[in-house]
């Protein structure tokens, strides 16, 4: 259950980070080239990456405690 919670929290945090990064890329594109840019599936990719990192950190911390 702890691993699933870590994956959920990591996924949500990664999704939010991906949205913010996509906005920053878009604003940077408008500021430099006049046209908004962005990466199509960036929030989804960062959500998956965030979930994987959160699970890895959770498992690593659990092994250190024992």
PyMOL Python script that loads the backbone (N, CA, C, O; Angstrom):
from pymol import cmd

cmd.read_pdbstr("""\
ATOM      1  N   UNK A   1       0.830  -1.195   0.000  1.00  0.00           N
ATOM      2  CA  UNK A   1       0.000   0.000   0.000  1.00  0.00           C
ATOM      3  C   UNK A   1       0.870   1.253   0.000  1.00  0.00           C
ATOM      4  O   UNK A   1       0.539   2.249  -0.643  1.00  0.00           O
ATOM      5  N   UNK A   2       1.978   1.196   0.721  1.00  0.00           N
ATOM      6  CA  UNK A   2       2.877   2.340   0.786  1.00  0.00           C
ATOM      7  C   UNK A   2       3.475   2.647  -0.589  1.00  0.00           C
ATOM      8  O   UNK A   2       3.661   3.810  -0.947  1.00  0.00           O
ATOM      9  N   UNK A   3       3.769   1.603  -1.347  1.00  0.00           N
ATOM     10  CA  UNK A   3       4.330   1.787  -2.681  1.00  0.00           C
ATOM     11  C   UNK A   3       3.306   2.422  -3.613  1.00  0.00           C
ATOM     12  O   UNK A   3       3.654   3.281  -4.423  1.00  0.00           O
ATOM     13  N   UNK A   4       2.060   2.010  -3.505  1.00  0.00           N
ATOM     14  CA  UNK A   4       1.003   2.595  -4.338  1.00  0.00           C
ATOM     15  C   UNK A   4       0.785   4.065  -3.987  1.00  0.00           C
ATOM     16  O   UNK A   4       0.562   4.892  -4.870  1.00  0.00           O
ATOM     17  N   UNK A   5       0.851   4.382  -2.711  1.00  0.00           N
ATOM     18  CA  UNK A   5       0.704   5.780  -2.297  1.00  0.00           C
ATOM     19  C   UNK A   5       1.860   6.620  -2.824  1.00  0.00           C
ATOM     20  O   UNK A   5       1.656   7.746  -3.278  1.00  0.00           O
ATOM     21  N   UNK A   6       3.066   6.079  -2.765  1.00  0.00           N
ATOM     22  CA  UNK A   6       4.231   6.799  -3.296  1.00  0.00           C
ATOM     23  C   UNK A   6       4.088   7.014  -4.795  1.00  0.00           C
ATOM     24  O   UNK A   6       4.425   8.083  -5.305  1.00  0.00           O
ATOM     25  N   UNK A   7       3.591   6.007  -5.504  1.00  0.00           N
ATOM     26  CA  UNK A   7       3.394   6.141  -6.950  1.00  0.00           C
ATOM     27  C   UNK A   7       2.336   7.197  -7.257  1.00  0.00           C
ATOM     28  O   UNK A   7       2.496   7.978  -8.195  1.00  0.00           O
ATOM     29  N   UNK A   8       1.272   7.226  -6.486  1.00  0.00           N
ATOM     30  CA  UNK A   8       0.222   8.222  -6.702  1.00  0.00           C
ATOM     31  C   UNK A   8       0.701   9.638  -6.441  1.00  0.00           C
ATOM     32  O   UNK A   8       0.451  10.544  -7.236  1.00  0.00           O
ATOM     33  N   UNK A   9       1.386   9.822  -5.330  1.00  0.00           N
ATOM     34  CA  UNK A   9       1.906  11.151  -5.000  1.00  0.00           C
ATOM     35  C   UNK A   9       2.950  11.583  -6.024  1.00  0.00           C
ATOM     36  O   UNK A   9       2.957  12.734  -6.460  1.00  0.00           O
ATOM     37  N   UNK A  10       3.825  10.666  -6.404  1.00  0.00           N
ATOM     38  CA  UNK A  10       4.838  10.984  -7.410  1.00  0.00           C
ATOM     39  C   UNK A  10       4.232  11.298  -8.761  1.00  0.00           C
ATOM     40  O   UNK A  10       4.710  12.181  -9.473  1.00  0.00           O
ATOM     41  N   UNK A  11       3.179  10.577  -9.115  1.00  0.00           N
ATOM     42  CA  UNK A  11       2.506  10.837 -10.384  1.00  0.00           C
ATOM     43  C   UNK A  11       1.846  12.203 -10.421  1.00  0.00           C
ATOM     44  O   UNK A  11       1.955  12.924 -11.413  1.00  0.00           O
ATOM     45  N   UNK A  12       1.168  12.557  -9.350  1.00  0.00           N
ATOM     46  CA  UNK A  12       0.514  13.869  -9.290  1.00  0.00           C
ATOM     47  C   UNK A  12       1.561  14.980  -9.291  1.00  0.00           C
ATOM     48  O   UNK A  12       1.415  15.975 -10.002  1.00  0.00           O
ATOM     49  N   UNK A  13       2.611  14.811  -8.498  1.00  0.00           N
ATOM     50  CA  UNK A  13       3.669  15.826  -8.455  1.00  0.00           C
ATOM     51  C   UNK A  13       4.358  15.954  -9.813  1.00  0.00           C
ATOM     52  O   UNK A  13       4.666  17.063 -10.251  1.00  0.00           O
ATOM     53  N   UNK A  14       4.599  14.836 -10.471  1.00  0.00           N
ATOM     54  CA  UNK A  14       5.216  14.877 -11.789  1.00  0.00           C
ATOM     55  C   UNK A  14       4.323  15.535 -12.820  1.00  0.00           C
ATOM     56  O   UNK A  14       4.808  16.261 -13.688  1.00  0.00           O
ATOM     57  N   UNK A  15       3.025  15.293 -12.738  1.00  0.00           N
ATOM     58  CA  UNK A  15       2.087  15.913 -13.673  1.00  0.00           C
ATOM     59  C   UNK A  15       2.061  17.423 -13.499  1.00  0.00           C
ATOM     60  O   UNK A  15       2.081  18.168 -14.479  1.00  0.00           O
ATOM     61  N   UNK A  16       2.016  17.871 -12.257  1.00  0.00           N
ATOM     62  CA  UNK A  16       2.015  19.312 -11.987  1.00  0.00           C
ATOM     63  C   UNK A  16       3.327  19.937 -12.454  1.00  0.00           C
ATOM     64  O   UNK A  16       3.324  21.016 -13.047  1.00  0.00           O
ATOM     65  N   UNK A  17       4.444  19.267 -12.191  1.00  0.00           N
ATOM     66  CA  UNK A  17       5.740  19.779 -12.645  1.00  0.00           C
ATOM     67  C   UNK A  17       5.792  19.834 -14.169  1.00  0.00           C
ATOM     68  O   UNK A  17       6.353  20.774 -14.732  1.00  0.00           O
ATOM     69  N   UNK A  18       5.222  18.853 -14.832  1.00  0.00           N
ATOM     70  CA  UNK A  18       5.187  18.851 -16.291  1.00  0.00           C
ATOM     71  C   UNK A  18       4.351  19.984 -16.849  1.00  0.00           C
ATOM     72  O   UNK A  18       4.725  20.598 -17.848  1.00  0.00           O
ATOM     73  N   UNK A  19       3.220  20.268 -16.212  1.00  0.00           N
ATOM     74  CA  UNK A  19       2.395  21.395 -16.649  1.00  0.00           C
ATOM     75  C   UNK A  19       3.148  22.714 -16.506  1.00  0.00           C
ATOM     76  O   UNK A  19       3.126  23.554 -17.405  1.00  0.00           O
ATOM     77  N   UNK A  20       3.820  22.888 -15.357  1.00  0.00           N
ATOM     78  CA  UNK A  20       4.573  24.123 -15.148  1.00  0.00           C
ATOM     79  C   UNK A  20       5.722  24.241 -16.141  1.00  0.00           C
ATOM     80  O   UNK A  20       5.976  25.326 -16.664  1.00  0.00           O
ATOM     81  N   UNK A  21       6.419  23.142 -16.407  1.00  0.00           N
ATOM     82  CA  UNK A  21       7.517  23.160 -17.369  1.00  0.00           C
ATOM     83  C   UNK A  21       7.009  23.464 -18.772  1.00  0.00           C
ATOM     84  O   UNK A  21       7.665  24.182 -19.526  1.00  0.00           O
ATOM     85  N   UNK A  22       5.857  22.930 -19.126  1.00  0.00           N
ATOM     86  CA  UNK A  22       5.267  23.197 -20.436  1.00  0.00           C
ATOM     87  C   UNK A  22       4.904  24.674 -20.583  1.00  0.00           C
ATOM     88  O   UNK A  22       5.086  25.254 -21.653  1.00  0.00           O
ATOM     89  N   UNK A  23       4.396  25.280 -19.523  1.00  0.00           N
ATOM     90  CA  UNK A  23       4.076  26.706 -19.548  1.00  0.00           C
ATOM     91  C   UNK A  23       5.350  27.531 -19.704  1.00  0.00           C
ATOM     92  O   UNK A  23       5.379  28.493 -20.472  1.00  0.00           O
ATOM     93  N   UNK A  24       6.399  27.158 -18.979  1.00  0.00           N
ATOM     94  CA  UNK A  24       7.671  27.882 -19.082  1.00  0.00           C
ATOM     95  C   UNK A  24       8.231  27.785 -20.500  1.00  0.00           C
ATOM     96  O   UNK A  24       8.721  28.775 -21.043  1.00  0.00           O
ATOM     97  N   UNK A  25       8.161  26.605 -21.098  1.00  0.00           N
ATOM     98  CA  UNK A  25       8.633  26.435 -22.475  1.00  0.00           C
ATOM     99  C   UNK A  25       7.795  27.282 -23.434  1.00  0.00           C
ATOM    100  O   UNK A  25       8.340  27.897 -24.351  1.00  0.00           O
ATOM    101  N   UNK A  26       6.494  27.318 -23.233  1.00  0.00           N
ATOM    102  CA  UNK A  26       5.618  28.125 -24.079  1.00  0.00           C
ATOM    103  C   UNK A  26       5.901  29.609 -23.955  1.00  0.00           C
ATOM    104  O   UNK A  26       5.959  30.313 -24.963  1.00  0.00           O
ATOM    105  N   UNK A  27       6.078  30.092 -22.740  1.00  0.00           N
ATOM    106  CA  UNK A  27       6.383  31.505 -22.525  1.00  0.00           C
ATOM    107  C   UNK A  27       7.746  31.840 -23.120  1.00  0.00           C
ATOM    108  O   UNK A  27       7.924  32.906 -23.709  1.00  0.00           O
ATOM    109  N   UNK A  28       8.705  30.936 -22.967  1.00  0.00           N
ATOM    110  CA  UNK A  28      10.024  31.153 -23.566  1.00  0.00           C
ATOM    111  C   UNK A  28       9.956  31.208 -25.078  1.00  0.00           C
ATOM    112  O   UNK A  28      10.663  31.999 -25.701  1.00  0.00           O
ATOM    113  N   UNK A  29       9.122  30.388 -25.670  1.00  0.00           N
ATOM    114  CA  UNK A  29       8.952  30.419 -27.119  1.00  0.00           C
ATOM    115  C   UNK A  29       8.340  31.713 -27.597  1.00  0.00           C
ATOM    116  O   UNK A  29       8.747  32.254 -28.625  1.00  0.00           O
ATOM    117  N   UNK A  30       7.361  32.217 -26.858  1.00  0.00           N
ATOM    118  CA  UNK A  30       6.732  33.486 -27.227  1.00  0.00           C
ATOM    119  C   UNK A  30       7.732  34.633 -27.062  1.00  0.00           C
ATOM    120  O   UNK A  30       7.777  35.544 -27.888  1.00  0.00           O
ATOM    121  N   UNK A  31       8.524  34.587 -26.004  1.00  0.00           N
ATOM    122  CA  UNK A  31       9.477  35.666 -25.744  1.00  0.00           C
ATOM    123  C   UNK A  31      10.599  35.695 -26.772  1.00  0.00           C
ATOM    124  O   UNK A  31      11.076  36.773 -27.125  1.00  0.00           O
ATOM    125  N   UNK A  32      11.029  34.545 -27.257  1.00  0.00           N
ATOM    126  CA  UNK A  32      12.169  34.511 -28.172  1.00  0.00           C
ATOM    127  C   UNK A  32      11.762  34.486 -29.637  1.00  0.00           C
ATOM    128  O   UNK A  32      12.375  35.171 -30.456  1.00  0.00           O
ATOM    129  N   UNK A  33      10.757  33.723 -29.979  1.00  0.00           N
ATOM    130  CA  UNK A  33      10.423  33.571 -31.391  1.00  0.00           C
ATOM    131  C   UNK A  33       9.068  34.107 -31.784  1.00  0.00           C
ATOM    132  O   UNK A  33       8.746  34.149 -32.972  1.00  0.00           O
ATOM    133  N   UNK A  34       8.274  34.513 -30.829  1.00  0.00           N
ATOM    134  CA  UNK A  34       6.965  35.039 -31.146  1.00  0.00           C
ATOM    135  C   UNK A  34       5.885  33.987 -31.296  1.00  0.00           C
ATOM    136  O   UNK A  34       4.716  34.326 -31.482  1.00  0.00           O
ATOM    137  N   UNK A  35       6.253  32.716 -31.219  1.00  0.00           N
ATOM    138  CA  UNK A  35       5.275  31.644 -31.369  1.00  0.00           C
ATOM    139  C   UNK A  35       5.398  30.691 -30.179  1.00  0.00           C
ATOM    140  O   UNK A  35       6.501  30.264 -29.839  1.00  0.00           O
ATOM    141  N   UNK A  36       4.270  30.355 -29.545  1.00  0.00           N
ATOM    142  CA  UNK A  36       4.362  29.456 -28.394  1.00  0.00           C
ATOM    143  C   UNK A  36       4.834  28.069 -28.804  1.00  0.00           C
ATOM    144  O   UNK A  36       4.425  27.530 -29.832  1.00  0.00           O
ATOM    145  N   UNK A  37       5.687  27.518 -27.992  1.00  0.00           N
ATOM    146  CA  UNK A  37       6.167  26.162 -28.233  1.00  0.00           C
ATOM    147  C   UNK A  37       5.745  25.273 -27.085  1.00  0.00           C
ATOM    148  O   UNK A  37       5.128  25.731 -26.123  1.00  0.00           O
ATOM    149  N   UNK A  38       6.071  24.037 -27.188  1.00  0.00           N
ATOM    150  CA  UNK A  38       5.733  23.108 -26.127  1.00  0.00           C
ATOM    151  C   UNK A  38       5.942  21.689 -26.593  1.00  0.00           C
ATOM    152  O   UNK A  38       6.104  21.430 -27.786  1.00  0.00           O
ATOM    153  N   UNK A  39       5.937  20.788 -25.663  1.00  0.00           N
ATOM    154  CA  UNK A  39       6.097  19.371 -25.968  1.00  0.00           C
ATOM    155  C   UNK A  39       4.756  18.713 -25.689  1.00  0.00           C
ATOM    156  O   UNK A  39       4.178  18.903 -24.619  1.00  0.00           O
ATOM    157  N   UNK A  40       4.263  17.945 -26.641  1.00  0.00           N
ATOM    158  CA  UNK A  40       2.886  17.457 -26.619  1.00  0.00           C
ATOM    159  C   UNK A  40       2.543  16.644 -25.360  1.00  0.00           C
ATOM    160  O   UNK A  40       1.539  16.931 -24.707  1.00  0.00           O
ATOM    161  N   UNK A  41       3.333  15.666 -25.017  1.00  0.00           N
ATOM    162  CA  UNK A  41       2.993  14.779 -23.900  1.00  0.00           C
ATOM    163  C   UNK A  41       3.915  14.980 -22.701  1.00  0.00           C
ATOM    164  O   UNK A  41       4.157  14.034 -21.951  1.00  0.00           O
ATOM    165  N   UNK A  42       4.429  16.183 -22.505  1.00  0.00           N
ATOM    166  CA  UNK A  42       5.355  16.448 -21.408  1.00  0.00           C
ATOM    167  C   UNK A  42       4.736  16.188 -20.029  1.00  0.00           C
ATOM    168  O   UNK A  42       5.389  15.536 -19.214  1.00  0.00           O
ATOM    169  N   UNK A  43       3.524  16.654 -19.716  1.00  0.00           N
ATOM    170  CA  UNK A  43       2.961  16.368 -18.390  1.00  0.00           C
ATOM    171  C   UNK A  43       2.785  14.870 -18.130  1.00  0.00           C
ATOM    172  O   UNK A  43       3.016  14.402 -17.015  1.00  0.00           O
ATOM    173  N   UNK A  44       2.383  14.130 -19.144  1.00  0.00           N
ATOM    174  CA  UNK A  44       2.215  12.689 -18.972  1.00  0.00           C
ATOM    175  C   UNK A  44       3.557  12.006 -18.735  1.00  0.00           C
ATOM    176  O   UNK A  44       3.676  11.136 -17.873  1.00  0.00           O
ATOM    177  N   UNK A  45       4.559  12.404 -19.501  1.00  0.00           N
ATOM    178  CA  UNK A  45       5.885  11.801 -19.350  1.00  0.00           C
ATOM    179  C   UNK A  45       6.484  12.117 -17.984  1.00  0.00           C
ATOM    180  O   UNK A  45       7.082  11.242 -17.359  1.00  0.00           O
ATOM    181  N   UNK A  46       6.334  13.349 -17.513  1.00  0.00           N
ATOM    182  CA  UNK A  46       6.876  13.690 -16.201  1.00  0.00           C
ATOM    183  C   UNK A  46       6.079  13.031 -15.079  1.00  0.00           C
ATOM    184  O   UNK A  46       6.638  12.753 -14.018  1.00  0.00           O
ATOM    185  N   UNK A  47       4.797  12.775 -15.285  1.00  0.00           N
ATOM    186  CA  UNK A  47       4.007  12.059 -14.282  1.00  0.00           C
ATOM    187  C   UNK A  47       4.506  10.630 -14.128  1.00  0.00           C
ATOM    188  O   UNK A  47       4.650  10.136 -13.010  1.00  0.00           O
ATOM    189  N   UNK A  48       4.768   9.965 -15.246  1.00  0.00           N
ATOM    190  CA  UNK A  48       5.292   8.595 -15.191  1.00  0.00           C
ATOM    191  C   UNK A  48       6.671   8.587 -14.550  1.00  0.00           C
ATOM    192  O   UNK A  48       6.957   7.743 -13.701  1.00  0.00           O
ATOM    193  N   UNK A  49       7.526   9.522 -14.949  1.00  0.00           N
ATOM    194  CA  UNK A  49       8.865   9.602 -14.379  1.00  0.00           C
ATOM    195  C   UNK A  49       8.805   9.903 -12.882  1.00  0.00           C
ATOM    196  O   UNK A  49       9.551   9.312 -12.102  1.00  0.00           O
ATOM    197  N   UNK A  50       7.929  10.813 -12.480  1.00  0.00           N
ATOM    198  CA  UNK A  50       7.777  11.138 -11.063  1.00  0.00           C
ATOM    199  C   UNK A  50       7.297   9.952 -10.249  1.00  0.00           C
ATOM    200  O   UNK A  50       7.759   9.745  -9.126  1.00  0.00           O
ATOM    201  N   UNK A  51       6.379   9.171 -10.797  1.00  0.00           N
ATOM    202  CA  UNK A  51       5.896   7.978 -10.096  1.00  0.00           C
ATOM    203  C   UNK A  51       7.007   6.946  -9.947  1.00  0.00           C
ATOM    204  O   UNK A  51       7.147   6.336  -8.887  1.00  0.00           O
ATOM    205  N   UNK A  52       7.795   6.747 -10.995  1.00  0.00           N
ATOM    206  CA  UNK A  52       8.896   5.782 -10.919  1.00  0.00           C
ATOM    207  C   UNK A  52       9.954   6.215  -9.913  1.00  0.00           C
ATOM    208  O   UNK A  52      10.458   5.393  -9.148  1.00  0.00           O
ATOM    209  N   UNK A  53      10.290   7.488  -9.912  1.00  0.00           N
ATOM    210  CA  UNK A  53      11.287   7.991  -8.965  1.00  0.00           C
ATOM    211  C   UNK A  53      10.763   7.885  -7.535  1.00  0.00           C
ATOM    212  O   UNK A  53      11.513   7.509  -6.634  1.00  0.00           O
ATOM    213  N   UNK A  54       9.502   8.206  -7.313  1.00  0.00           N
ATOM    214  CA  UNK A  54       8.931   8.126  -5.969  1.00  0.00           C
ATOM    215  C   UNK A  54       8.921   6.694  -5.451  1.00  0.00           C
ATOM    216  O   UNK A  54       9.214   6.461  -4.279  1.00  0.00           O
ATOM    217  N   UNK A  55       8.592   5.740  -6.302  1.00  0.00           N
ATOM    218  CA  UNK A  55       8.608   4.333  -5.887  1.00  0.00           C
ATOM    219  C   UNK A  55      10.036   3.892  -5.582  1.00  0.00           C
ATOM    220  O   UNK A  55      10.271   3.195  -4.595  1.00  0.00           O
ATOM    221  N   UNK A  56      10.985   4.290  -6.416  1.00  0.00           N
ATOM    222  CA  UNK A  56      12.380   3.911  -6.183  1.00  0.00           C
ATOM    223  C   UNK A  56      12.898   4.487  -4.871  1.00  0.00           C
ATOM    224  O   UNK A  56      13.584   3.794  -4.119  1.00  0.00           O
ATOM    225  N   UNK A  57      12.578   5.738  -4.590  1.00  0.00           N
ATOM    226  CA  UNK A  57      13.013   6.364  -3.340  1.00  0.00           C
ATOM    227  C   UNK A  57      12.336   5.697  -2.152  1.00  0.00           C
ATOM    228  O   UNK A  57      12.976   5.466  -1.126  1.00  0.00           O
ATOM    229  N   UNK A  58      11.065   5.387  -2.276  1.00  0.00           N
ATOM    230  CA  UNK A  58      10.342   4.723  -1.191  1.00  0.00           C
ATOM    231  C   UNK A  58      10.940   3.356  -0.875  1.00  0.00           C
ATOM    232  O   UNK A  58      11.140   3.014   0.290  1.00  0.00           O
ATOM    233  N   UNK A  59      11.220   2.584  -1.910  1.00  0.00           N
ATOM    234  CA  UNK A  59      11.811   1.265  -1.687  1.00  0.00           C
ATOM    235  C   UNK A  59      13.215   1.375  -1.097  1.00  0.00           C
ATOM    236  O   UNK A  59      13.585   0.587  -0.228  1.00  0.00           O
ATOM    237  N   UNK A  60      13.988   2.338  -1.559  1.00  0.00           N
ATOM    238  CA  UNK A  60      15.344   2.527  -1.039  1.00  0.00           C
ATOM    239  C   UNK A  60      15.308   2.931   0.428  1.00  0.00           C
ATOM    240  O   UNK A  60      16.119   2.451   1.220  1.00  0.00           O
ATOM    241  N   UNK A  61      14.381   3.806   0.799  1.00  0.00           N
ATOM    242  CA  UNK A  61      14.274   4.230   2.195  1.00  0.00           C
ATOM    243  C   UNK A  61      13.814   3.079   3.076  1.00  0.00           C
ATOM    244  O   UNK A  61      14.271   2.948   4.211  1.00  0.00           O
ATOM    245  N   UNK A  62      12.927   2.254   2.575  1.00  0.00           N
ATOM    246  CA  UNK A  62      12.435   1.122   3.354  1.00  0.00           C
ATOM    247  C   UNK A  62      13.554   0.118   3.620  1.00  0.00           C
ATOM    248  O   UNK A  62      13.608  -0.467   4.701  1.00  0.00           O
ATOM    249  N   UNK A  63      14.439  -0.088   2.662  1.00  0.00           N
ATOM    250  CA  UNK A  63      15.560  -1.011   2.846  1.00  0.00           C
ATOM    251  C   UNK A  63      16.576  -0.464   3.832  1.00  0.00           C
ATOM    252  O   UNK A  63      17.183  -1.235   4.576  1.00  0.00           O
ATOM    253  N   UNK A  64      16.778   0.862   3.856  1.00  0.00           N
ATOM    254  CA  UNK A  64      17.734   1.457   4.785  1.00  0.00           C
ATOM    255  C   UNK A  64      17.243   1.378   6.218  1.00  0.00           C
ATOM    256  O   UNK A  64      18.044   1.224   7.140  1.00  0.00           O
ATOM    257  N   UNK A  65      15.937   1.481   6.417  1.00  0.00           N
ATOM    258  CA  UNK A  65      15.374   1.460   7.770  1.00  0.00           C
ATOM    259  C   UNK A  65      15.560   0.094   8.411  1.00  0.00           C
ATOM    260  O   UNK A  65      15.839   0.007   9.607  1.00  0.00           O
ATOM    261  N   UNK A  66      15.411  -0.964   7.641  1.00  0.00           N
ATOM    262  CA  UNK A  66      15.513  -2.313   8.200  1.00  0.00           C
ATOM    263  C   UNK A  66      16.888  -2.676   8.539  1.00  0.00           C
ATOM    264  O   UNK A  66      17.133  -3.782   9.021  1.00  0.00           O
TER     265      UNK A  66
END
""", "prot")
cmd.dss("prot")
cmd.show_as("cartoon", "prot")
cmd.util.cbc("prot")
cmd.orient("prot")
